[in-house]
Amino acid sequence: MKIPPITRKEWRKLLNGELDVSLRNFFFQMKVTQARTQINNGTVSIETAINDLHILCTKFSKAKNMDEDMKSIFGADYMDEKEPIPVHFDLQKDIDIKNIFSSLRYEREILFYKKALEKKENIVQEKNNLIVTLQEEVIFLKEKVSILYEGLKEIEAIKEEGEYVVVEEKVKKEEKTWSFFNIFKK
């Protein structure tokens, strides 16, 4: 069985995901999935993946369901000779794509770190707000304590002045009141 040349645009569409066909040959399907992943990760250029896929198809051209997969990808007339579309291998473009994928990874990492930093900033801000609130509470409590301390001083002063009077009143009350024990005191 003849496999279409690597210059056909369907190979690129298949690996880019533009061409959505259900493949019946398991090894071919597995290789396409692996190539798509490697292209997305930036580890393999699309031209290299097309070349590897073409080698696999050529090697296993007589494998079960391979002709059906070729028909579903390239159409029923895939065996007909068509004028090849020239494919230019642009090494600089492949390098740029790798740089784009690596920069996308870095951007995702930066976004992740940015979100983590924002969460930590929110936590720090909440702690700062709590510290300010606690400082305000401490100032309020100090004011209350100073008021209570002054009130205690005034109470002590009043108590010292009135203690003599209170003692005299207690003595007078004891003399005036009758009790069983007062009988024996006299």
LINBEL-V75955 format. One record per residue. SS is DSSP state (~ for helix, > for strand, _ for the rest). Layout:
# LINBEL-V75955
ss = (SS/SS)
This chain:
# LINBEL-V75955
ss = (_/_/_/_/_/_/_/_/~/~/~/~/~/~/~/~/_/_/_/_/_/_/_/_/_/~/~/~/~/~/~/~/~/~/~/~/~/~/~/~/~/_/_/_/_/~/~/~/~/~/~/~/~/~/~/~/~/~/~/_/_/_/_/_/_/~/~/~/~/~/~/~/~/~/_/_/_/_/_/_/_/_/_/_/_/_/_/_/_/_/~/~/~/~/~/~/~/~/~/~/~/~/~/~/~/~/~/~/~/~/~/~/~/~/~/~/~/~/~/~/~/~/~/~/~/~/~/~/~/~/~/~/~/~/~/~/~/~/~/~/~/~/~/~/~/~/~/~/~/~/~/~/~/~/~/~/~/~/~/~/~/~/~/~/~/~/~/~/~/~/~/~/~/~/~/~/_/_/_/~/~/~/~/~/~/_)
